[in-house]
Amino acid sequence: MLVPLIWQKDYIKLDKDLKTITDRLSETGSHVESVYTISDKLEGLVVGKVLKQVKHPNADKLQVLTIDIGSEITIVTSAKNTKEGDYLIVIKSGSTINGQKIDDHDFFGITSQGMLTSYKEIGYDDSLIEKKSKDGVIVLSSEFKPGTPAIEVLYSNTPVIEYEITPNRPDCLSIIGMARESAASFNSKISYPSIDYPTVSDKKEDYFKKIEIKSDKCKRYTGRIVKNVKVGESPQWLKNLLMLAGMRPVNNIVDITNFVMLETGQPLHAYDLESLADRKIIVRDAKEGELIKTLDGVERKLNSDVLLIADGKEAIGIAGIMGSMDSEITENTKTILLESANFDSDNIRKSSKSLNLRSEASSRFEKQISVENSEFASKRVMKLITDLGLGEVLEDSFDEGYKNSEENEVKLRISRLNSLIGHEFSKDEAISYLKSLEFEVRDLDEDTIIAKIPHFRMDISIEADLIEEIARLYGMGKVISKPLYSSLQRGEKSPMRLLKDDLKLNLFGQQFSEITTYSFISPKEYDKLGINEDSKLRDFVKIINPLGEDYSVMRTTLLANMLTTISKNLSYKQKDLRFYEIGTSFIKTGEKLPSERQYLSMGLYGNYTFYNLKDFFIKAMARTGFRGFEFKTEENVKAFHSGRCANIYFDGKKIGIMGQISYESLEAYNIKGLALALEIDLSLIADKRLTDIRYKPLDKYPSSLRDYSFICDINVESRKIEDIIITRAKGLVRSIEIFDIYQGEQIEEGKKSISYKVAFGKSDRTLKDEEVEKIEKEFLKDLEEKDVVLRS
């Protein structure tokens, strides 16, 4: 946004130097990108009035001008856009422009006492120069005293500040908006321009019929009529301000609408009323494929999302973006209809993008403008037209749609303000800052105030917005750095998460691969596992909108997923499988939502036995902090082999099951060979984990190692044999480990051989053979009573 300071001074007087202004505005959030002047080195350039103009007697392409610059001089020029009575910019002899000194020069016998200049030569961009002066010298459109310095006439030495306006502040895309920001930043007051103007009492219906809004994309449409319009050049001051703000002058009516748009931020458009078919305006959605030729001379094909301005016959403009060529103001226009409307910001943005057409109007509409701005801007145009004597304004006007925005009030807690900013603001200070931004403020209680948000601040909706406003006006650079304070606790992993991490690490150390499967399974999985119809495992949660039957219920066991994974890997020719999964099972509790419980599932396929699985499990759990598991034979679970299955207990409570998968389940999952699986509920033991690990030094004295092979009934549990040995040793067993289980030749049918490696020892001395033999004698006697005898 370009803001010429000479223009902003019409609304606020700041007794500050330029650097102070730019520094403070940047501090309060209006980032200054650059500051420049068109040209401040125009010494020797003055206004001259053409008293006489004749052709050069000796050169057909030259003119000889007698010019009054306070004294009469002669200028020889090739410019084609001058005539007697014009006011021009003259470079007097002896002056320097663009590093070149201008002296008297003889042109075919006539001495030129200086020269004329163009806008481009003194620093104006081509895109800003009006048509009349584009290919010639500067011809002023107002009368000035001859000899007046050019700088005073063109305002070319006034600073122009370029601000970076963030998308949430469309109110700052205007001279008045930035004047408001300047006033708030320096605790000053802004003076709004007058909108009082004389009117005539003609009936509006005698000139124009009506305005119809046929789309919800138009929120308000205001139309005012001006008769006896005099279209022509704008006064020089108006041209100057437009060019400084980055717009090219066109004619007085168009220039006034552009001036007010830059001044207020409200885009406007003037239509030649005589060109409007049926004397009506219809705001409607475009028809699919409808064509319109816009002011830039391009014919555009529209879609039905584009909002149009149409008369009784055809489209005459793309709403909020650009008008058509058929309704533009010309020098023959006598009656105009001024449009001041409000359109949906999202629609303007999308339409502008789809048409690849942006304009000063669309850049403002797409960021949202308040509906109240339409009325003020419309009256402001009428004020300038009547002040300049360019026409007569009808008292009656057309106004369709919403007249006012919804009232917006936001509460602010002073305690919240101070806690976020880290500075102790008093309530009076907070109120003062908000009032400087034209917020109406009232007390609610000792700590709270309520701010009524002005219509042009559409970016304010919550308490944090008010806090930001106060902070930026105070100056974030003034806020003293303080340590962060928060009631939040340090983020840590939960005990269950730590348990899972350690368990994964220990299983990985035993060459197990982790699998992750879906929590959704098919009800058919329970049939494959042979689970009884009355089992709690079948009381599953059904999915209301499942992806299919295979994912229609929430699992209550992880075994089905484990066996499915083993089966898939066997189809890939994998023959040695060690898998584990730590996942969630969903158990109904009678509440609205099921209980989500963490389960561990382990699976083996290959050259493994029941005892291998047991050993892997015990070692992984021991290293994770769990010792003391018990295993009791289970013969009634159909998913497992009746003679090779055990329930797992911990601290006297059943927590899971393990064993060899039954032949029926193996067949159901297309698993050829023997597979073993285990499943426990980690949620039942998570709080019993031993995390206080204490280390003891290595034994100084050697162990006495013994190997024992026992013959016993096939149903005898190894745990019972181990318990007898450990009990009789009275604390002298350092370790006991099964190293072989055998059934077959030389072993009576119904019997089995179990071999143990036992290490005996003491911490303070070496055990004698006699001591070990005594212990052996005692536990062998106890075992014989249980029909467990040494293998010969």
C-alpha positions in Angstrom: 0.0 0.0 0.0 1.5 3.3 -1.1 0.7 6.2 1.2 1.9 9.7 0.1 2.4 11.7 3.3 1.0 14.9 1.8 -2.3 13.0 1.3 -2.4 11.4 4.8 -1.9 14.9 6.3 -5.5 15.7 5.2 -6.7 13.4 8.0 -3.9 13.6 10.7 -1.3 16.1 11.5 1.9 14.5 12.9 4.6 16.7 14.1 7.2 14.0 13.6 10.1 13.5 11.3 9.9 10.8 8.6 12.2 8.3 10.4 10.2 8.5 13.6 7.0 7.9 11.7 8.3 4.9 9.8 10.0 3.3 12.9 6.9 3.7 15.0 4.5 2.3 12.4 6.8 -0.7 11.8 6.9 -1.3 15.6 3.1 -1.3 15.8 2.7 -3.8 13.0 2.5 -1.8 9.8 5.8 -3.0 8.3 7.4 -0.3 6.2 9.0 -1.8 3.1 10.4 1.4 1.5 10.2 5.1 1.4 10.8 7.1 -1.8 10.1 10.4 -3.6 9.4 10.8 -7.3 12.0 13.6 -7.4 13.2 16.1 -4.9 15.9 17.7 -7.1 14.0 19.9 -9.5 15.7 23.2 -8.9 15.2 25.5 -11.8 12.0 23.7 -12.9 9.0 26.2 -12.8 5.5 26.7 -14.1 5.3 28.5 -17.4 2.1 29.8 -19.2 2.1 29.7 -23.0 1.4 33.2 -24.2 2.0 32.6 -27.9 2.8 29.5 -30.0 3.9 29.6 -33.7 5.6 27.3 -36.1 9.3 27.6 -36.4 10.0 29.4 -39.7 13.0 27.3 -40.5 11.9 23.8 -39.2 8.5 22.2 -39.9 8.6 19.9 -36.8 9.4 22.6 -34.3 7.2 25.1 -32.4 8.3 28.5 -31.0 6.6 29.3 -27.7 6.6 32.5 -25.9 6.2 31.6 -22.2 5.6 33.6 -19.0 7.7 32.2 -16.1 7.5 35.5 -14.2 9.3 37.0 -17.2 8.9 36.2 -20.8 11.2 33.7 -22.4 11.3 31.8 -25.7 11.3 28.0 -25.9 11.7 26.0 -29.0 10.1 22.5 -28.7 9.1 19.5 -30.9 6.3 18.6 -28.5 2.9 18.1 -30.2 0.6 18.4 -27.2 1.0 22.2 -26.4 -1.1 25.2 -27.3 -1.6 28.8 -26.3 -2.9 29.1 -22.7 -1.4 25.9 -21.5 0.5 25.7 -18.2 3.7 23.7 -18.7 6.8 22.8 -16.7 9.8 24.7 -17.9 13.5 24.0 -17.3 15.2 27.3 -17.2 18.6 27.8 -18.7 21.4 27.1 -16.2 19.4 24.3 -14.5 20.5 20.7 -14.3 18.2 17.7 -14.7 19.3 14.0 -14.7 23.0 15.2 -14.5 22.6 17.3 -17.7 23.0 21.1 -17.6 20.5 23.0 -19.7 21.8 26.1 -21.5 20.5 28.5 -24.2 20.5 26.6 -27.5 20.2 27.9 -31.0 17.6 26.0 -33.1 17.9 27.1 -36.8 18.3 30.8 -35.9 16.0 31.0 -32.9 17.5 30.7 -29.4 15.7 28.5 -26.9 16.1 29.9 -23.3 15.5 26.5 -21.7 13.4 23.5 -22.5 10.2 21.8 -21.6 10.1 18.4 -19.7 7.9 15.3 -19.5 6.8 13.2 -16.6 9.1 10.4 -17.5 12.2 12.7 -17.5 11.6 13.7 -13.9 11.1 10.2 -12.6 7.5 9.1 -13.2 6.9 5.5 -14.3 5.3 5.1 -17.7 2.3 3.2 -16.2 1.3 6.3 -14.2 1.4 9.0 -16.9 -2.0 10.2 -18.3 -2.7 9.7 -22.0 -2.5 13.5 -22.8 1.1 13.8 -21.5 2.4 10.3 -22.2 4.0 11.1 -25.6 4.7 14.7 -24.9 5.6 17.2 -22.3 3.8 17.9 -19.0 0.6 19.9 -19.5 -0.9 20.9 -16.2 -4.6 20.8 -15.8 -5.0 23.7 -13.4 -3.9 27.3 -13.5 -0.8 28.3 -11.5 1.1 31.5 -11.0 3.9 31.6 -13.6 7.3 30.9 -12.0 5.9 28.6 -9.2 8.5 25.9 -8.5 7.5 22.6 -10.1 7.9 20.7 -6.8 5.1 22.7 -5.3 2.8 22.0 -8.3 3.5 18.3 -8.8 4.1 17.2 -5.1 7.1 15.3 -6.5 9.2 15.8 -3.4 6.6 14.4 -1.0 7.7 11.1 0.7 5.7 8.1 -0.3 5.7 5.2 2.3 5.1 1.7 1.0 3.6 -0.5 3.7 3.3 -4.3 3.7 -0.3 -5.0 4.6 -1.1 -8.5 6.0 -4.1 -10.3 4.6 -6.0 -9.9 7.9 -6.0 -6.1 7.7 -8.0 -5.0 4.7 -8.9 -1.8 6.5 -5.3 -0.7 6.1 -5.5 -0.9 2.3 -6.6 2.8 2.3 -5.2 6.2 3.2 -7.7 6.6 6.0 -6.9 3.2 7.3 -3.2 4.0 7.6 -4.1 7.4 9.0 -6.0 5.5 11.7 -3.0 3.3 12.4 -0.8 6.4 12.6 -3.2 8.1 15.0 -3.3 5.1 17.3 0.5 4.7 17.1 1.1 8.3 18.2 -2.0 8.7 20.4 -3.4 11.3 18.1 -6.8 11.9 16.5 -7.9 11.4 13.0 -10.2 13.9 11.1 -12.6 12.2 8.7 -13.4 13.9 5.4 -16.7 15.6 4.9 -19.5 13.8 3.1 -22.0 16.7 3.1 -23.0 17.9 -0.3 -25.9 19.7 -2.1 -28.6 17.7 -3.8 -31.4 18.1 -6.3 -34.9 16.8 -5.6 -35.5 15.0 -8.9 -37.2 11.6 -8.6 -34.7 8.8 -9.0 -37.3 6.7 -10.9 -37.3 9.3 -13.7 -33.7 8.3 -14.4 -33.3 4.7 -13.3 -35.8 1.9 -12.5 -34.3 -0.5 -10.0 -31.5 -2.6 -8.6 -32.1 -6.4 -8.3 -29.9 -8.7 -6.2 -30.3 -12.2 -7.4 -27.3 -13.8 -5.8 -26.3 -14.3 -2.1 -22.8 -13.4 -3.2 -23.8 -9.8 -3.1 -24.3 -8.4 0.4 -25.1 -4.7 -0.5 -25.5 -2.6 -3.5 -25.8 1.2 -3.3 -26.5 3.3 -6.4 -26.5 7.1 -6.6 -27.3 9.2 -9.7 -25.5 12.3 -10.9 -27.0 14.4 -13.8 -25.5 17.1 -16.0 -22.1 15.5 -15.7 -19.1 17.3 -17.1 -16.5 14.7 -18.0 -13.1 16.1 -18.6 -9.6 16.4 -17.0 -9.1 16.1 -13.3 -7.6 19.0 -11.4 -3.8 18.8 -11.0 -4.0 18.0 -7.3 -6.1 15.0 -7.9 -3.8 13.7 -10.7 -0.8 14.2 -8.4 -2.2 12.2 -5.6 -3.3 9.4 -7.8 0.1 9.1 -9.5 1.9 9.2 -6.1 -0.4 6.4 -4.9 0.3 4.3 -8.0 -2.7 4.9 -10.3 -2.9 6.6 -13.7 -5.3 9.5 -14.2 -8.1 8.9 -16.8 -10.8 11.5 -16.5 -12.4 13.4 -13.6 -15.2 11.0 -12.9 -13.0 7.8 -13.0 -10.3 9.6 -11.1 -12.7 10.6 -8.3 -13.9 6.9 -7.9 -10.2 5.8 -7.8 -9.3 8.5 -5.4 -12.1 7.5 -3.0 -11.2 3.8 -3.3 -7.6 4.6 -2.3 -8.9 7.0 0.4 -11.5 4.6 2.0 -10.6 1.2 0.8 -14.0 0.8 -0.9 -13.9 0.0 -4.6 -16.5 1.9 -6.7 -17.6 2.0 -10.3 -19.4 4.6 -12.4 -21.7 3.5 -15.2 -22.9 5.7 -18.1 -26.6 5.5 -17.1 -27.7 6.1 -20.7 -26.0 2.9 -21.8 -27.8 0.7 -19.3 -30.5 -1.4 -21.1 -34.0 -1.1 -19.5 -32.4 1.4 -17.0 -31.8 -1.4 -14.4 -29.0 -3.2 -12.7 -29.2 -6.9 -12.0 -26.6 -8.6 -9.8 -26.6 -12.3 -10.8 -24.5 -15.4 -11.3 -23.0 -15.8 -14.7 -24.3 -18.4 -17.1 -22.0 -21.3 -17.9 -19.9 -20.2 -20.9 -21.2 -16.6 -20.9 -18.8 -14.1 -22.6 -17.9 -10.5 -21.5 -15.3 -8.1 -22.9 -13.7 -6.3 -19.9 -12.1 -2.8 -19.8 -8.7 -4.3 -20.6 -10.0 -5.3 -24.0 -10.0 -9.0 -23.4 -13.0 -11.2 -24.1 -13.5 -13.6 -21.2 -15.5 -16.9 -21.0 -17.1 -17.3 -17.6 -18.4 -20.1 -15.4 -21.4 -20.1 -13.2 -19.4 -19.3 -10.1 -18.6 -15.8 -11.3 -20.8 -13.0 -10.0 -21.9 -10.5 -12.7 -23.3 -7.0 -12.9 -25.8 -6.9 -15.7 -28.4 -4.5 -17.2 -31.7 -5.5 -18.6 -30.0 -7.0 -21.6 -26.4 -8.3 -20.9 -23.5 -8.4 -18.5 -21.7 -5.1 -18.0 -19.1 -6.0 -15.5 -17.5 -8.8 -13.4 -18.6 -7.9 -9.9 -15.8 -6.7 -7.7 -13.1 -7.2 -10.4 -13.6 -5.2 -13.6 -16.3 -3.5 -15.7 -17.0 -4.0 -19.4 -16.1 -1.7 -22.2 -19.7 -1.0 -23.2 -20.6 0.9 -20.0 -17.4 2.9 -19.4 -17.5 6.7 -18.8 -16.7 8.7 -21.9 -16.5 12.5 -22.7 -20.1 12.2 -24.0 -21.5 10.8 -20.7 -24.1 13.1 -19.2 -25.7 11.0 -16.5 -24.0 8.4 -14.3 -25.0 5.7 -11.9 -22.3 5.2 -9.1 -22.0 1.7 -7.8 -20.8 1.2 -4.3 -21.3 -2.5 -3.4 -20.1 -5.3 -1.1 -19.4 -8.7 -2.5 -18.5 -12.1 -1.0 -14.8 -12.2 -0.4 -14.3 -15.9 -1.1 -16.2 -15.6 -4.4 -14.1 -12.6 -5.6 -10.9 -14.4 -4.7 -11.8 -17.6 -6.5 -13.2 -15.7 -9.6 -10.1 -13.5 -9.8 -7.9 -16.6 -9.7 -9.9 -18.6 -12.2 -10.0 -15.7 -14.7 -6.4 -14.8 -14.1 -7.6 -11.2 -13.6 -6.6 -9.0 -10.7 -7.4 -5.4 -10.1 -7.2 -2.8 -7.3 -10.8 -3.5 -6.6 -10.5 -7.3 -6.4 -7.4 -7.1 -4.2 -9.6 -5.3 -1.6 -12.9 -7.2 -2.0 -11.1 -10.6 -1.7 -9.9 -9.6 1.8 -13.4 -8.6 3.0 -14.8 -5.1 3.4 -17.6 -4.0 5.9 -21.0 -3.3 4.4 -21.0 0.1 6.2 -18.1 1.3 4.0 -20.3 1.3 0.9 -22.5 4.2 2.1 -19.6 6.4 3.3 -17.6 5.9 0.1 -20.6 6.6 -2.1 -21.3 9.9 -0.4 -17.7 10.8 -0.5 -17.7 10.6 -4.3 -20.8 12.8 -4.4 -19.1 15.3 -2.2 -16.1 15.6 -4.5 -18.2 15.7 -7.7 -20.3 18.7 -6.3 -17.2 20.4 -4.9 -15.6 20.3 -8.3 -18.8 21.4 -10.0 -18.9 18.3 -12.2 -22.6 17.5 -11.9 -25.8 17.6 -9.8 -26.5 14.8 -7.4 -30.0 13.4 -6.8 -31.1 13.4 -3.2 -32.8 9.9 -3.5 -30.6 6.9 -3.9 -30.9 3.1 -4.4 -29.7 0.8 -1.5 -30.3 -2.9 -1.5 -29.0 -5.6 0.8 -27.6 -5.4 4.3 -27.1 -2.0 5.8 -25.1 -2.9 8.9 -22.7 -5.6 10.1 -23.5 -7.8 13.1 -22.5 -6.1 16.3 -19.3 -7.6 17.6 -18.3 -7.4 21.3 -15.2 -9.1 22.8 -14.3 -9.5 26.4 -10.8 -8.9 27.7 -9.4 -10.1 31.0 -6.6 -7.8 32.2 -5.0 -10.7 34.1 -5.0 -12.8 30.9 -3.4 -9.8 29.0 -0.6 -9.5 31.6 0.1 -13.2 31.8 0.5 -13.6 28.0 2.5 -10.4 27.4 4.6 -10.5 30.5 4.0 -6.8 31.3 1.7 -5.4 34.0 -0.9 -3.3 32.2 -3.4 -1.4 34.3 -7.0 -1.5 33.2 -6.9 2.2 32.3 -3.8 1.6 30.0 -5.6 -1.2 28.2 -8.7 0.9 27.7 -6.6 3.8 26.4 -4.9 1.7 23.8 -8.2 0.2 22.6 -9.9 3.6 22.4 -7.1 4.9 20.3 -8.1 2.2 17.8 -11.7 3.6 17.9 -13.0 0.6 20.0 -15.9 1.5 22.3 -14.9 0.1 25.7 -16.9 -0.4 28.9 -16.2 -2.1 32.3 -17.7 -5.5 33.1 -16.0 -6.1 36.5 -12.7 -5.4 38.3 -10.7 -7.6 35.9 -12.7 -7.6 32.7 -13.6 -5.0 30.1 -15.8 -5.4 27.0 -14.7 -3.8 23.7 -17.3 -3.1 20.9 -15.4 -3.6 17.7 -15.8 -1.0 14.9 -17.2 -2.3 11.7 -13.9 -1.8 9.7 -12.0 -4.1 12.1 -13.3 -7.4 10.8 -10.2 -9.2 11.9 -11.1 -9.0 15.6 -13.2 -11.8 17.0 -11.6 -13.3 20.2 -9.8 -12.1 23.3 -6.3 -12.9 21.9 -7.0 -10.4 19.1 -7.5 -7.6 21.6 -4.3 -8.7 23.5 -2.4 -8.5 20.3 -3.7 -5.0 19.6 -2.6 -3.7 23.0 0.8 -5.4 22.8 1.6 -4.0 19.3 0.7 -0.5 20.3 2.7 -0.8 23.5 5.6 -2.1 21.5 6.8 -5.6 21.6 10.4 -4.3 21.8 9.6 -2.8 25.2 8.5 -6.1 26.7 11.2 -7.3 29.1 12.2 -11.0 28.6 11.1 -13.2 31.4 11.4 -17.0 32.0 8.5 -19.0 30.6 6.0 -20.0 33.2 3.6 -22.9 32.7 1.5 -25.2 34.7 2.2 -28.0 32.2 4.1 -31.0 33.4 7.2 -32.4 31.7 6.2 -34.8 28.9 7.1 -38.4 29.8 6.2 -41.8 28.5 3.6 -43.6 30.4 4.5 -46.7 32.4 2.7 -48.9 29.8 4.7 -47.2 27.0 8.0 -47.8 28.8 7.0 -51.5 29.5 6.2 -52.0 25.8 9.5 -50.4 24.7 11.5 -52.6 27.0 9.6 -55.7 26.1 10.1 -55.1 22.4 13.8 -54.6 22.9 14.1 -57.9 24.8 12.1 -59.9 22.3 14.2 -58.4 19.5 17.2 -59.6 21.4 15.9 -63.1 21.1 15.5 -62.7 17.3 11.7 -62.1 17.3 10.3 -59.9 14.6 7.5 -57.5 15.4 4.2 -57.6 13.5 1.5 -55.0 13.5 -2.0 -56.0 12.5 -5.5 -54.4 12.2 -7.7 -54.1 15.2 -10.6 -55.1 13.0 -11.1 -58.8 12.2 -13.8 -61.1 10.8 -16.2 -63.0 13.1 -15.1 -66.1 11.2 -11.8 -66.0 12.9 -13.5 -67.1 16.2 -14.7 -70.2 14.3 -11.2 -71.0 13.0 -9.9 -70.8 16.6 -12.8 -73.2 17.8 -13.9 -70.7 20.4 -17.2 -71.7 22.1 -20.3 -69.8 21.3 -20.8 -68.8 25.0 -17.2 -67.6 25.4 -16.6 -64.0 26.5 -14.2 -63.7 23.6 -17.2 -63.8 21.2 -18.8 -60.8 23.0 -17.1 -58.4 20.6 -17.8 -54.9 19.4 -19.4 -54.7 16.0 -18.5 -51.9 13.5 -21.5 -49.9 12.3 -20.0 -49.1 8.9 -17.3 -51.7 8.3 -15.1 -51.9 5.2 -16.4 -55.4 4.7 -17.0 -58.6 6.7 -13.3 -59.3 7.1 -13.1 -56.0 9.1 -16.5 -56.0 10.8 -15.7 -56.5 14.5 -13.1 -55.3 17.0 -10.8 -58.1 18.1 -10.9 -59.6 21.6 -7.8 -61.7 21.0 -4.6 -61.3 19.0 -4.2 -65.1 18.3 -6.1 -64.9 15.0 -3.9 -62.2 13.6 -0.8 -64.1 14.7 -1.8 -67.3 12.9 -2.8 -65.4 9.8 0.6 -63.8 9.7 2.4 -67.1 10.1 0.3 -68.6 7.3 1.1 -65.7 5.0 4.8 -66.0 5.6 4.7 -69.8 5.0 3.3 -69.0 1.6 6.4 -66.9 1.0 8.5 -70.1 1.7 9.7 -68.9 5.1 10.3 -71.9 7.4 11.7 -70.4 10.6 9.4 -67.8 12.2 9.6 -66.0 15.5 6.9 -63.3 15.7 5.5 -61.0 18.4 2.8 -58.3 18.5 1.9 -55.9 21.3 -1.5 -54.6 20.4 -4.9 -53.6 21.7 -7.9 -55.9 22.4 -11.3 -54.4 22.9 -13.3 -55.9 25.7 -16.9 -55.0 26.5 -17.5 -53.7 30.0 -21.1 -52.6 30.0 -20.1 -49.0 29.4 -20.7 -47.1 26.2 -17.1 -47.7 25.1 -15.2 -50.9 25.4 -12.1 -51.3 27.6 -8.9 -51.1 25.5 -6.4 -53.6 26.9 -2.8 -54.1 25.9 -1.9 -57.7 25.0 1.3 -59.5 24.1 1.1 -62.2 21.5 4.0 -64.5 20.5 4.2 -67.1 17.8 6.7 -69.8 16.7 7.0 -72.0 13.6 9.9 -74.3 12.8 12.0 -76.6 14.9 10.5 -75.4 18.2 8.7 -77.1 21.2 6.4 -75.9 23.9 9.4 -75.5 26.2 11.2 -73.3 23.7 8.3 -70.9 23.7 8.1 -71.0 27.5 11.8 -70.3 27.7 11.7 -67.3 25.3 8.8 -65.9 27.2 10.3 -66.2 30.7 13.6 -64.7 29.6 12.0 -61.7 27.9 9.7 -61.1 30.8 12.5 -61.5 33.4 14.7 -58.9 31.6 11.7 -56.6 31.5 11.1 -56.8 35.2 8.7 -59.8 35.8 9.6 -63.0 37.6 7.5 -65.7 39.2 5.2 -66.9 36.4 3.3 -70.2 36.9 2.1 -72.5 34.2 -0.9 -74.9 34.8 -2.1 -77.5 32.3 -5.2 -76.5 30.2 -7.1 -79.2 28.2 -10.3 -77.4 27.2 -9.2 -74.7 24.8 -9.9 -75.9 21.3 -7.4 -73.6 19.6 -4.6 -75.5 21.4 -3.4 -79.1 21.6 -5.1 -80.6 24.7 -1.8 -82.1 26.0 0.5 -79.2 25.2 -1.3 -76.2 26.5 -1.0 -74.2 29.8 -2.6 -71.3 31.4 -0.2 -68.6 32.6 -0.5 -67.2 36.1 1.2 -64.3 37.7 0.8 -63.3 41.4 -2.0 -65.9 41.6 -4.0 -64.5 38.8 -4.5 -65.9 35.3 -3.1 -63.6 32.7 -3.0 -65.7 29.5 -2.5 -68.9 27.7 0.2 -70.7 25.7 0.7 -73.9 23.8 0.9 -75.8 20.6 -1.9 -74.9 18.1 -4.5 -77.6 17.6 -4.5 -79.6 14.3 -8.0 -78.2 13.6 -6.9 -74.6 13.9 -3.7 -75.3 11.9 -5.8 -76.7 9.1 -8.2 -73.7 9.3 -5.3 -71.3 8.8 -3.6 -73.5 6.1 -0.6 -74.0 8.3 1.3 -77.3 7.5 3.5 -78.3 10.4 3.5 -77.4 14.1 3.0 -73.9 15.3 3.1 -72.5 18.9 1.5 -69.3 20.2 1.2 -67.4 23.5 -1.1 -64.5 24.6 -1.1 -62.6 27.8 -2.9 -59.5 29.1 -0.2 -56.9 29.9 -2.7 -54.6 31.4 -3.1 -57.1 34.3 0.6 -57.1 35.3 1.9 -53.6 34.2 1.7 -52.2 37.7 3.7 -55.2 39.2 6.8 -54.6 37.2 10.1 -54.5 39.1 11.9 -51.4 37.9 14.3 -51.1 40.9 17.0 -53.3 39.6 19.8 -54.3 42.0 22.9 -55.9 40.8 25.1 -58.3 42.8 28.7 -59.1 42.2 29.7 -62.3 40.3 30.1 -65.4 42.5 33.7 -65.7 43.7 33.4 -69.4 44.2 32.7 -71.9 41.4 29.4 -73.8 41.0 29.0 -77.5 41.2 27.3 -78.6 38.1 25.1 -81.7 37.8 23.0 -83.2 35.0 19.9 -85.2 35.8 17.6 -87.2 33.5 14.3 -88.3 34.9 11.7 -90.7 33.7 8.2 -89.6 34.6 4.6 -89.8 33.5 3.9 -87.8 30.3 1.5 -85.5 32.1 4.0 -84.5 34.9 4.8 -80.8 34.8 8.4 -79.8 34.8 7.7 -77.1 37.3 6.8 -79.7 40.0 10.2 -81.4 39.5 12.0 -78.1 39.7 10.1 -77.0 42.8 11.2 -80.2 44.7 14.8 -79.8 43.7 14.9 -76.1 44.7 13.0 -76.8 48.0 15.5 -79.5 49.1 18.5 -77.4 48.1 17.5 -74.7 50.6 18.8 -71.8 48.6 21.9 -73.5 47.2 20.5 -73.8 43.6 22.0 -71.0 41.5 20.2 -72.1 38.3 18.1 -74.9 36.9 17.5 -75.4 33.2 15.8 -78.1 31.0 18.2 -79.1 28.1 16.3 -82.1 26.7 12.9 -83.7 26.6 12.5 -87.1 24.9 9.8 -89.6 24.1 10.3 -92.7 21.9 12.5 -95.8 21.8 13.8 -97.1 25.2 11.1 -95.0 26.9 8.0 -96.7 28.1 4.8 -95.6 26.4 3.0 -92.9 28.4 6.3 -91.8 29.8 8.8 -89.1 29.0 12.4 -88.2 29.8 13.3 -84.7 31.1 16.9 -83.7 31.4 18.0 -80.8 33.7 21.3 -78.9 34.2 21.5 -77.7 37.8 24.2 -75.4 39.2 24.7 -75.6 43.0 26.8 -73.1 44.9 27.3 -70.8 47.9 28.5 -67.2 48.0 31.1 -67.5 50.8 32.8 -70.8 49.9 33.0 -73.7 47.5 30.5 -76.5 48.1 31.9 -79.9 48.9 30.9 -83.0 46.9 29.5 -84.5 50.1 27.1 -81.6 50.6 25.8 -81.8 47.0 25.4 -85.5 47.3 23.3 -85.1 50.5 21.0 -82.7 48.7 20.7 -85.1 45.7 19.8 -87.9 48.0 17.0 -85.9 49.6 15.3 -84.6 46.4 15.7 -87.9 44.6 13.8 -89.6 47.5 11.0 -87.0 47.2 10.8 -87.4 43.5 10.6 -91.2 43.7 7.5 -90.8 45.9 6.0 -88.9 42.9 7.0 -91.7 40.5 9.8 -89.6 39.1 13.0 -91.6 38.9 16.5 -91.2 37.5 16.9 -92.6 34.1 19.4 -95.5 34.1 
